[in-house]
Amino acid sequence: MRGLLQCARAPEPMRQDRPFEPGRYTARLMFAARRIQHCQACGTPVDLRIPLDDNRERAVCPACGLVHYVNPLNVVGTLPVWGDQVLLCKRNIEPRWGKWTLPAGFMELGETTEQGACRETDEEAGARIELQGLYTVLNVVSAGQVHLYYRARLLDVNFAPGPETIEARLFREDEIPWEDLAFRTVAETLRRYFMDRPTGRFGVHCADIG
């Protein structure tokens, strides 16, 4: 891992910017349980039903009784900064091939969120960084994901993008390709950063992305 991991200073109190509406996305997420066709333990075709001790539909094995839970996935990444510029990566994979993004990806088993963010930054941008603290926690409920971005200081500008990236490049605020950003969570994180930068006060922003 080329990214350097240091203890981040304690963040300011988390700000809840948008209220979450309970149950709003429940119907949209039912597809997750329905993708499970067979029991992961014994291979028996599963039933879709609400267990007696639960309150939502699950994939349940009628043979061994195993209940299959589908939980949200964590996406971790960084907002790397060099002076007045931020680092973006041009995607070489789907979805959003050719669009610009912050270096980020799915968290792996056996790593912390900080380690995952550093790993993704190394894999996608080949960038050496120093973490400066958690910055955005974004709930993408419709996709069953939580995106966590850390502010980071670039240690140099010698980038070596991996195969998932066409180009890694620094942008000033007035150069950000807003119309060509890959994901709403990336745009949200960048907007928050440019709003906070003049004051030098970077708290932790929490928001819901539809």
C-alpha positions as CSV (number, residue, x, y, z in Angstrom):
1,M,0.0,0.0,0.0
2,R,1.6,3.3,-1.1
3,G,-0.8,5.5,0.7
4,L,0.3,6.6,4.2
5,L,-2.1,6.1,7.0
6,Q,-2.0,8.5,10.0
7,C,-4.4,9.1,12.8
8,A,-6.9,11.8,11.8
9,R,-7.7,14.7,14.2
10,A,-11.1,14.5,15.9
11,P,-13.8,15.8,13.5
12,E,-16.4,18.4,14.3
13,P,-19.8,17.2,15.3
14,M,-21.6,15.4,12.4
15,R,-24.2,17.5,10.6
16,Q,-27.3,15.8,9.4
17,D,-28.2,17.9,6.3
18,R,-31.2,16.0,4.9
19,P,-33.8,14.1,6.9
20,F,-34.1,10.4,6.1
21,E,-37.6,9.1,5.4
22,P,-38.1,5.6,6.9
23,G,-39.4,3.0,4.5
24,R,-39.1,5.2,1.5
25,Y,-36.8,2.8,-0.4
26,T,-38.0,-0.5,1.1
27,A,-39.9,-1.6,-2.1
28,R,-36.9,-0.7,-4.3
29,L,-34.6,-2.8,-2.3
30,M,-36.6,-6.0,-2.4
31,F,-34.7,-7.0,-5.6
32,A,-31.6,-7.7,-3.4
33,A,-33.2,-10.6,-1.5
34,R,-34.9,-11.9,-4.7
35,R,-31.5,-12.3,-6.3
36,I,-30.7,-15.1,-3.9
37,Q,-32.1,-18.3,-5.5
38,H,-30.4,-21.1,-3.6
39,C,-29.2,-21.6,0.0
40,Q,-25.6,-20.8,0.4
41,A,-25.2,-23.6,2.9
42,C,-27.0,-26.6,1.3
43,G,-28.0,-25.4,-2.2
44,T,-31.8,-25.8,-1.6
45,P,-34.0,-23.3,-3.5
46,V,-35.0,-20.6,-1.0
47,D,-38.4,-19.2,0.0
48,L,-39.0,-15.5,0.2
49,R,-40.9,-14.8,3.4
50,I,-40.8,-12.8,6.6
51,P,-39.2,-14.8,9.4
52,L,-41.1,-14.9,12.7
53,D,-38.5,-12.8,14.5
54,D,-38.1,-10.3,11.7
55,N,-40.1,-7.5,10.0
56,R,-39.1,-7.8,6.3
57,E,-38.9,-10.3,3.6
58,R,-35.8,-12.5,3.5
59,A,-34.5,-15.5,1.5
60,V,-35.0,-18.4,3.9
61,C,-33.9,-22.0,3.3
62,P,-36.8,-24.4,3.8
63,A,-34.4,-27.3,4.4
64,C,-31.8,-26.1,6.9
65,G,-33.6,-22.9,8.0
66,L,-30.7,-20.5,7.2
67,V,-31.9,-16.9,6.8
68,H,-29.9,-15.0,4.2
69,Y,-29.4,-11.3,5.0
70,V,-28.5,-8.8,2.4
71,N,-26.8,-5.8,3.9
72,P,-25.6,-2.4,2.6
73,L,-22.1,-2.2,1.0
74,N,-19.5,0.3,2.0
75,V,-17.8,2.4,-0.6
76,V,-14.6,4.1,0.6
77,G,-12.5,6.8,-1.0
78,T,-10.6,10.0,-0.7
79,L,-10.6,13.6,-1.7
80,P,-6.9,14.1,-2.4
81,V,-5.7,17.8,-2.4
82,W,-2.6,19.4,-3.7
83,G,-2.5,23.1,-3.0
84,D,-5.7,24.6,-4.5
85,Q,-6.3,21.5,-6.7
86,V,-8.1,18.2,-6.2
87,L,-7.3,14.9,-7.8
88,L,-9.9,13.2,-10.1
89,C,-9.7,9.9,-12.0
90,K,-11.2,9.2,-15.4
91,R,-12.9,5.9,-15.2
92,N,-11.8,3.1,-17.5
93,I,-14.6,0.7,-16.3
94,E,-18.3,0.6,-16.3
95,P,-20.5,2.0,-14.9
96,R,-19.8,5.5,-16.1
97,W,-16.9,4.7,-18.3
98,G,-15.0,7.9,-19.3
99,K,-16.5,10.0,-16.5
100,W,-14.5,11.6,-13.7
101,T,-14.6,10.5,-10.1
102,L,-12.7,10.7,-6.8
103,P,-10.6,7.5,-6.2
104,A,-13.0,5.1,-4.4
105,G,-14.3,1.6,-4.4
106,F,-15.9,-1.2,-2.3
107,M,-14.4,-1.9,1.1
108,E,-12.7,-5.3,1.4
109,L,-13.0,-7.8,4.2
110,G,-10.0,-7.5,6.7
111,E,-9.5,-3.8,6.3
112,T,-10.6,-0.6,8.0
113,T,-12.4,2.2,6.2
114,E,-9.1,4.2,6.3
115,Q,-7.1,1.3,4.9
116,G,-9.7,0.8,2.1
117,A,-9.6,4.4,1.2
118,C,-5.8,4.4,0.9
119,R,-5.9,1.2,-1.1
120,E,-8.4,2.5,-3.6
121,T,-6.4,5.7,-4.0
122,D,-3.3,3.7,-4.7
123,E,-5.1,1.3,-7.1
124,E,-7.0,3.9,-9.1
125,A,-4.6,6.9,-9.1
126,G,-1.2,5.5,-7.9
127,A,-1.1,8.5,-5.5
128,R,0.7,8.7,-2.2
129,I,-1.4,10.4,0.4
130,E,-1.8,11.4,4.1
131,L,-5.3,11.1,5.4
132,Q,-6.7,14.1,7.1
133,G,-10.0,12.9,8.5
134,L,-13.4,11.6,7.5
135,Y,-15.3,14.2,5.5
136,T,-18.6,12.9,3.9
137,V,-20.9,10.0,4.9
138,L,-23.4,9.6,2.1
139,N,-26.3,7.2,2.2
140,V,-27.2,5.9,-1.2
141,V,-30.2,4.0,0.0
142,S,-31.7,3.1,-3.4
143,A,-28.4,1.2,-4.2
144,G,-28.0,-0.3,-0.8
145,Q,-24.7,1.5,-0.3
146,V,-22.9,4.0,2.1
147,H,-20.1,6.1,0.6
148,L,-17.4,7.4,2.9
149,Y,-14.9,9.9,1.7
150,Y,-11.8,11.1,3.6
151,R,-9.9,14.3,3.0
152,A,-6.3,13.6,2.1
153,R,-3.1,15.5,1.4
154,L,-1.1,14.5,-1.6
155,L,2.5,13.9,-0.8
156,D,3.6,14.4,-4.4
157,V,2.1,14.6,-7.9
158,N,3.8,11.5,-9.4
159,F,0.6,9.5,-10.3
160,A,0.6,6.0,-11.7
161,P,-3.0,5.1,-12.5
162,G,-4.0,1.5,-12.5
163,P,-6.0,-0.4,-15.2
164,E,-9.4,1.0,-13.9
165,T,-8.3,4.6,-14.7
166,I,-7.7,6.3,-18.0
167,E,-6.1,9.4,-16.5
168,A,-5.5,10.9,-13.1
169,R,-5.4,14.6,-13.1
170,L,-5.5,17.7,-10.8
171,F,-8.3,20.3,-11.2
172,R,-8.8,23.7,-9.7
173,E,-12.3,24.6,-8.6
174,D,-13.1,26.4,-11.9
175,E,-11.9,23.5,-13.9
176,I,-14.0,20.7,-12.3
177,P,-15.9,18.9,-15.1
178,W,-19.2,19.0,-13.2
179,E,-21.3,17.7,-16.1
180,D,-19.0,14.7,-16.5
181,L,-18.7,13.5,-13.0
182,A,-19.5,9.8,-12.6
183,F,-21.6,9.8,-9.4
184,R,-23.7,12.2,-7.3
185,T,-21.7,11.3,-4.2
186,V,-18.6,12.6,-5.9
187,A,-20.3,15.9,-6.9
188,E,-21.7,16.2,-3.3
189,T,-18.3,15.7,-1.7
190,L,-16.7,18.2,-4.0
191,R,-19.4,20.9,-3.5
192,R,-19.0,20.5,0.3
193,Y,-15.3,20.8,0.1
194,F,-15.3,24.0,-2.0
195,M,-17.9,25.5,0.3
196,D,-15.8,24.7,3.4
197,R,-12.4,25.5,2.0
198,P,-12.6,29.4,2.4
199,T,-13.2,29.0,6.1
200,G,-10.7,26.2,6.7
201,R,-13.2,24.4,8.8
202,F,-13.9,20.8,7.7
203,G,-16.5,19.0,9.7
204,V,-18.1,15.7,8.8
205,H,-21.1,16.0,6.4
206,C,-23.8,13.4,6.4
207,A,-26.5,13.4,3.6
208,D,-28.9,11.1,1.8
209,I,-28.4,10.6,-1.9
210,G,-31.6,9.3,-3.6
